[in-house]
Amino acid sequence: MARKPSSINRKALSRAEQEARLQRILLLAAGGVVLLALLIIAGGWVYEQAIWPEQPVATVDGQPISTREFQKRFRFAQAALQQQADFLRQEIAALDPNDPTQATIAAIYRQQLTQINLQLEDPVALGRAVLQQMIDERLIRQEAERRGIRVSPEAVDWEIERRFGFFRETPTPAASPTPPATPPVGTVLTGTPTATPFPTPTPMSEASFRALYAARLKQWGELGITEADYRAMVEADLLEQQLREAFAREVPTHEEQVNVRLITAETPELAGELRRRIQSEGFDSVFEEVKAGKVVSATALDAGWTPVGGLGSLYGIELEKIVFATPVLSTTPVITSPLGFHIAFVAGREDRELAPGYLQARQQQAFEDWLQRQRNDPTRVRYFDWQNRIPRQSVRGTDSRR
């Protein structure tokens, strides 16, 4: 007959079961902690490698500019500035400080080097400039698309070759632009720009160009920039050139202008005295006397035909408003500006063709004004936390756009 287990054996068995159960709990808990740690690590890795890089630093018409794109372009710009700085240092070191001409060149190079170093020392300002450029490129692409402006792959090839100093004997023919099926109202269709080859002091062979280009692509690859990225940047530059030309063609070539002569005095007392003399002797007489240098502390200027903005850029908007409101063959009262005290005579007013300098300024401003309006439109451009997405490590790189 089997014996019943003693109470001591039952207690030992109960204790062993408790210890085994506790050990299992501890093992499960440890395993859970390890699993949780692995999940946290994996989650952090996924966030850092997949989620965070794709988060936007800005959007243009709802299309994101990702952190990954922004950081690539930032490193690209940073590397370009660093190489420019290295180049300038080498040039300065090679110049003879005892030669007046070379010393002047060295001084200019030092100024440029200072400006570059200021950009490199301020990553936030550099990041802002890089992001603005990326936003501008998207705005320009969309406007170019709307207008039917195209850039062919051949034109991009030609521009890359030009930037590297390789010029073919005859330009590669560019494909004709393909307008949209239904061009919007006001569409301007333009062809792909044709580069005009010109000789260089040290001609580069095609083999040398290809070797240098391949080396650059390898260096840029270390920054995350692919050949497709670089070609897209070159294409954006060409689109901007064509878009500027399109805006320039829309600028009126004629505008209301005034024919103005101006007497400027250094003191209000002298200006008042000249004004009284003009009332009795006439503007022409006093103007010629001042022009001949017979009046101390006063100057005479025949500004000729001037559109809006011509006088305002020099003497201020207030003077320009008064001049344009003054009847023909009349003299203004004394007008104060930061440059002195002025009396203007309006010899004529008519709609005239703009002088080349004024027309060119208007044409350039037309594009800049359009671009600034797009930048400031909150329905088109939105910014996110881009300052905290600037790469922290400095890079040593190479030239970005030649």
C-alpha positions in Angstrom: 0.0 0.0 0.0 1.4 3.4 -1.1 2.2 5.9 1.5 0.6 9.3 1.5 3.1 12.1 0.8 4.1 13.8 3.9 3.3 17.5 4.6 7.0 18.3 4.2 7.0 16.9 0.7 3.8 18.8 -0.2 5.3 22.0 1.1 8.5 21.5 -0.9 6.5 20.8 -4.0 4.4 23.8 -3.5 7.5 26.0 -3.0 9.0 24.6 -6.2 5.9 25.3 -8.2 5.8 28.8 -6.9 9.5 29.4 -7.8 8.9 27.9 -11.3 5.8 30.1 -11.7 7.8 33.2 -10.6 10.7 32.3 -12.9 8.3 32.0 -15.8 6.8 35.4 -14.9 10.2 36.9 -14.7 11.2 35.4 -18.0 8.0 36.6 -19.6 8.5 40.1 -18.2 12.1 40.2 -19.3 11.1 39.1 -22.7 8.4 41.7 -22.8 10.8 44.4 -21.9 13.3 43.2 -24.5 10.4 43.1 -27.1 9.2 46.5 -26.1 12.8 47.9 -26.4 13.1 46.3 -29.8 9.8 47.7 -30.9 10.9 51.2 -29.7 14.2 50.9 -31.5 12.5 49.6 -34.7 9.8 52.3 -34.5 12.5 55.0 -34.0 14.4 53.6 -37.0 11.3 53.5 -39.2 10.5 57.1 -38.1 14.0 58.3 -38.8 14.5 56.5 -42.0 11.0 56.4 -43.6 8.6 58.8 -41.9 10.7 61.8 -40.8 12.6 62.3 -44.2 9.3 62.4 -46.1 7.6 65.0 -43.8 7.3 68.3 -45.6 9.2 71.5 -44.9 6.9 73.4 -47.3 4.2 72.8 -49.8 3.5 74.5 -53.2 -0.1 74.1 -54.3 -0.4 71.2 -51.9 2.6 69.4 -53.3 5.2 68.7 -50.6 8.9 69.5 -50.5 10.1 66.7 -48.3 12.8 66.9 -45.6 14.9 64.5 -47.7 14.8 66.8 -50.8 15.5 69.9 -48.7 18.5 68.3 -46.9 20.0 67.1 -50.2 19.8 70.6 -51.7 21.1 72.2 -48.5 24.2 70.0 -48.5 24.6 70.6 -52.2 24.6 74.4 -51.7 26.8 74.2 -48.7 29.4 72.1 -50.6 29.3 74.6 -53.5 30.0 77.5 -51.1 32.8 75.6 -49.5 34.5 74.9 -52.8 34.2 78.5 -53.8 35.8 79.5 -50.6 38.7 77.0 -51.1 39.1 78.3 -54.7 39.3 81.9 -53.5 41.8 81.1 -50.8 44.0 79.4 -53.4 43.7 82.4 -55.8 44.5 84.9 -53.0 47.6 82.9 -52.0 48.8 82.8 -55.6 48.6 86.6 -56.1 51.5 88.9 -55.5 50.6 91.5 -52.7 53.4 93.8 -54.0 51.8 94.1 -57.4 49.1 96.9 -57.3 46.8 95.2 -59.8 47.1 91.8 -58.1 46.6 93.4 -54.7 43.4 94.9 -55.9 42.2 91.6 -57.2 43.1 90.0 -53.9 41.0 92.6 -52.0 38.0 91.8 -54.2 38.5 88.1 -53.6 38.7 88.6 -49.9 35.4 90.5 -49.9 33.8 87.6 -51.8 35.3 85.1 -49.4 33.9 87.1 -46.4 30.4 86.9 -48.0 30.7 83.2 -48.5 31.9 82.6 -45.0 29.0 84.6 -43.6 26.6 82.3 -45.5 28.4 79.2 -44.2 28.4 80.4 -40.7 24.6 81.0 -40.7 22.9 77.7 -41.6 19.4 79.1 -41.0 19.9 81.9 -43.5 21.4 79.4 -46.0 18.6 77.0 -45.4 16.0 79.8 -46.0 17.7 80.7 -49.3 17.8 77.0 -50.4 14.2 76.4 -49.5 13.1 79.6 -51.3 15.0 78.5 -54.4 13.2 75.1 -54.3 9.8 76.9 -53.9 10.6 79.3 -56.7 11.5 76.4 -59.0 8.1 74.8 -58.5 6.3 78.0 -59.0 8.2 78.7 -62.2 7.6 75.1 -63.5 3.9 75.5 -63.0 3.7 78.9 -64.7 5.9 77.6 -67.5 3.6 74.6 -67.9 0.6 76.9 -68.0 2.1 79.0 -70.7 3.3 76.0 -72.8 7.0 76.7 -72.3 9.1 73.6 -72.7 12.8 72.8 -72.4 14.1 69.8 -74.4 16.6 67.2 -73.0 19.0 68.4 -75.7 18.8 72.0 -74.4 19.6 70.7 -70.9 22.6 68.7 -72.4 23.9 71.8 -74.1 23.6 73.9 -71.0 25.4 71.4 -68.9 28.2 71.2 -71.4 28.4 75.0 -71.5 28.7 75.2 -67.7 31.6 72.8 -67.7 33.4 74.7 -70.4 32.7 72.3 -73.3 31.5 74.0 -76.5 30.5 72.0 -79.6 31.3 73.4 -83.0 27.6 73.4 -83.8 24.8 73.5 -81.3 22.7 70.4 -80.7 19.3 71.0 -82.3 16.6 71.3 -79.7 13.1 69.8 -80.0 10.3 72.2 -80.8 8.0 73.0 -77.9 4.8 70.9 -77.6 1.9 73.1 -76.7 -0.9 71.8 -74.5 -3.9 70.3 -76.2 -6.0 73.3 -75.2 -3.8 76.3 -74.4 -5.3 78.5 -71.7 -6.1 82.1 -72.5 -3.0 84.3 -72.7 -0.7 81.4 -73.2 2.7 82.3 -74.7 4.4 79.6 -76.6 8.1 79.8 -76.9 10.8 77.6 -78.3 13.6 76.0 -76.5 16.6 78.4 -76.1 19.4 77.8 -78.6 22.8 78.2 -77.0 25.3 80.1 -79.1 28.7 78.5 -78.9 31.7 80.8 -78.5 35.4 80.0 -78.2 37.2 79.6 -74.9 40.8 80.4 -74.0 41.4 76.7 -73.1 39.0 74.5 -75.2 37.9 71.3 -73.6 37.6 68.1 -75.5 34.4 66.0 -75.2 36.4 63.2 -73.5 37.7 65.6 -70.9 34.2 67.0 -70.4 32.7 63.5 -69.9 35.5 62.6 -67.4 35.0 65.7 -65.4 31.2 65.4 -65.4 31.4 61.8 -64.2 33.7 62.9 -61.4 31.3 65.6 -60.4 28.4 63.2 -60.4 30.3 60.9 -58.2 31.1 63.7 -55.7 27.5 64.9 -55.8 26.3 61.3 -55.2 27.9 61.4 -51.8 25.6 64.3 -51.0 22.6 62.4 -52.2 22.3 64.3 -55.5 21.7 62.2 -58.6 22.2 63.1 -62.2 18.4 63.4 -62.5 18.4 65.9 -59.7 21.1 68.0 -61.3 19.5 67.9 -64.7 16.2 69.0 -63.0 18.0 72.0 -61.5 19.5 73.0 -64.9 16.1 72.6 -66.5 14.6 74.9 -63.9 17.2 77.5 -64.6 16.4 77.3 -68.4 12.7 77.5 -67.7 13.2 80.6 -65.6 15.2 82.3 -68.4 12.4 81.6 -70.8 9.7 82.7 -68.4 11.6 86.0 -67.8 11.6 86.5 -71.5 7.9 85.8 -71.7 7.1 88.4 -69.0 9.4 90.9 -70.7 7.5 90.7 -73.9 4.3 91.6 -72.0 5.7 94.9 -70.6 4.4 98.0 -72.4 7.1 99.8 -74.3 5.4 103.2 -74.1 4.5 105.1 -70.9 3.5 108.6 -69.8 6.7 110.6 -69.1 7.6 114.1 -68.0 10.5 116.2 -69.3 12.1 117.6 -66.1 14.8 120.0 -65.1 15.8 120.2 -61.5 17.6 122.7 -59.3 18.9 121.4 -55.9 20.1 123.6 -53.1 21.9 122.5 -49.9 19.8 124.7 -47.6 16.2 125.6 -47.4 17.2 129.3 -47.3 19.1 129.1 -50.6 16.2 127.1 -52.1 13.7 129.8 -51.1 16.0 132.5 -52.5 16.3 130.7 -55.9 12.5 130.1 -55.9 11.9 133.9 -55.6 14.4 134.6 -58.3 12.7 132.1 -60.6 9.4 133.9 -60.1 10.9 137.1 -61.3 13.6 136.0 -63.8 12.2 132.7 -65.1 13.4 129.2 -64.5 15.6 129.0 -67.5 17.7 131.9 -66.5 18.3 130.7 -62.9 18.9 127.1 -64.1 21.6 128.1 -66.6 23.3 130.2 -63.9 23.3 127.3 -61.4 24.4 124.9 -64.2 27.4 127.2 -65.0 28.5 127.0 -61.3 27.8 130.6 -60.5 25.6 129.7 -57.5 27.4 128.2 -54.6 25.9 125.2 -52.8 23.4 124.5 -55.7 23.4 122.1 -58.6 21.3 121.8 -61.8 20.2 118.6 -63.5 18.4 118.1 -66.8 16.7 114.8 -66.2 15.1 114.7 -69.6 12.1 112.4 -70.3 11.5 110.4 -67.2 8.8 107.8 -66.4 7.3 107.0 -63.0 10.1 105.5 -60.8 12.9 107.5 -62.4 12.8 110.5 -60.1 11.3 108.5 -57.2 14.3 106.1 -57.1 16.6 109.1 -56.6 14.7 111.7 -54.8 11.8 109.9 -53.2 8.2 109.2 -54.1 6.9 112.5 -52.7 9.0 114.6 -55.1 7.9 112.4 -58.0 4.2 112.7 -57.1 4.5 116.5 -57.0 6.4 116.6 -60.3 3.8 114.4 -62.2 1.0 116.5 -60.7 2.5 119.8 -61.9 1.1 121.3 -65.1 3.4 121.6 -68.1 5.6 124.7 -68.3 5.2 125.2 -64.5 7.5 125.2 -61.6 7.1 123.2 -58.4 7.4 124.7 -54.9 10.5 123.8 -52.9 10.4 120.0 -52.3 12.5 118.5 -49.5 14.2 115.1 -49.9 17.2 113.3 -48.2 19.4 114.8 -51.0 18.5 118.4 -50.4 15.9 121.0 -51.4 14.6 120.9 -54.9 12.8 123.1 -57.5 11.6 121.3 -60.6 10.4 122.6 -63.9 8.1 120.4 -66.0 8.9 121.2 -69.6 6.6 118.5 -71.1 4.4 115.5 -70.6 3.5 112.9 -73.1 3.2 109.1 -73.8 6.6 108.1 -75.1 8.7 105.0 -75.8 10.7 104.0 -72.8 14.5 104.4 -72.9 16.3 101.0 -73.1 17.5 101.3 -69.4 14.0 102.0 -68.1 12.4 99.3 -70.3 14.9 96.7 -69.2 14.3 97.6 -65.5 10.5 97.3 -66.1 10.9 93.9 -67.8 13.0 92.5 -64.9 10.7 93.9 -62.4 7.6 92.3 -64.0 9.0 88.8 -63.4 10.2 89.7 -59.9 6.8 91.2 -58.9 4.9 88.1 -60.2 7.2 85.8 -58.3 6.9 87.7 -55.1 3.1 87.6 -55.3 3.2 83.8 -55.7 5.6 83.5 -52.7 3.3 85.6 -50.5 0.1 83.8 -51.5 -0.8 81.6 -48.5 -3.1 79.5 -50.7 -0.1 78.5 -52.8 2.9 78.3 -50.5 2.9 77.0 -46.9 5.9 76.6 -44.7 6.4 74.0 -41.9 9.2 73.4 -39.3 12.0 73.7 -41.8 14.5 75.3 -39.4 14.7 72.1 -37.4 15.3 70.1 -40.6 18.6 71.7 -41.5 21.5 69.2 -41.5 23.7 69.7 -38.5 26.9 68.2 -40.0 29.0 70.4 -42.2 30.0 68.8 -45.5 33.1 69.1 -47.6 31.9 69.0 -51.2 32.3 70.4 -54.7 30.8 72.9 -57.0 27.1 72.6 -57.6 26.3 74.5 -60.7 29.6 75.5 -62.0 
